[in-house]
């Protein structure tokens, strides 16, 4: 989903759920837009939507491609309040 579609969805008062966020995060990752993926993860959590294991697996795939530096970044984020709940 591109940024315009995402903004359109939010402007119509349609609140994204866990699945919507994860799909968009996955799209950003596949496009190499890692910064946007993490920004959306922060937005997701800020809006009270808890990431699930699928969200984290999506991000883990990026770690495999991007290397250890990316893993260090996610570990930091996990230590600073990102929550994960099983479905």
C-alpha positions in Angstrom: 0.0 0.0 0.0 1.4 3.4 -0.9 1.5 6.4 1.4 -1.5 8.0 -0.3 -3.7 5.0 0.2 -2.6 4.7 3.8 -3.5 8.4 4.4 -6.8 8.0 2.6 -7.7 5.0 4.8 -6.9 7.0 8.0 -8.8 10.1 6.8 -11.9 8.0 6.4 -11.7 7.1 10.1 -10.9 3.5 9.2 -8.6 2.3 11.9 -6.0 -0.2 10.8 -5.8 -3.4 12.7 -2.9 -5.8 13.5 -3.2 -7.4 10.1 -3.4 -4.1 8.1 -0.3 -2.8 9.9 1.6 -6.0 9.4 0.8 -6.1 5.6 1.9 -2.5 5.2 5.1 -3.1 7.2 5.8 -6.1 5.0 5.4 -4.0 1.9 7.8 -1.3 3.2 10.3 -4.0 4.0 10.0 -5.6 0.6 10.6 -2.1 -1.0 13.7 -1.6 1.2 11.9 1.2 3.1 13.1 0.0 6.5 12.8 3.4 8.2 9.2 3.6 7.2 8.5 0.1 8.4 9.9 0.9 11.9 8.0 4.2 11.9 4.8 2.4 11.2 5.6 -0.2 13.9 5.9 2.7 16.4 2.6 4.2 15.1 1.0 0.8 15.5 2.1 0.5 19.1 1.2 4.2 19.8 -2.3 3.5 18.5 -2.7 0.6 21.0 -2.4 -2.2 18.4 0.0 -4.8 19.7 2.3 -6.5 17.2 2.0 -10.2 17.1 4.6 -12.9 16.2 3.7 -12.5 12.5 4.7 -8.8 12.7 8.0 -9.7 14.3 8.7 -12.5 11.8 8.1 -10.0 9.0 10.7 -7.7 10.5 13.1 -10.7 11.2 13.2 -11.4 7.5 14.7 -7.9 7.1 17.4 -8.7 9.7 18.4 -11.7 7.6 18.9 -9.4 4.6 20.3 -6.3 6.4 22.6 -8.0 8.8 23.5 -7.7 12.4 23.2 -3.9 12.6 19.4 -4.2 12.0 19.1 -6.9 14.7 20.8 -4.5 17.2 18.2 -1.8 16.4 15.3 -4.1 16.9 16.7 -5.4 20.2 16.9 -1.9 21.4 13.3 -1.2 20.4 12.2 -4.3 22.2 14.0 -3.3 25.3 12.3 0.1 25.2 8.6 -0.8 25.3 7.6 -2.6 22.1 5.2 -5.3 23.2 4.4 -8.6 21.6 1.3 -10.7 22.5 0.5 -14.1 21.1 -2.8 -14.3 19.2 
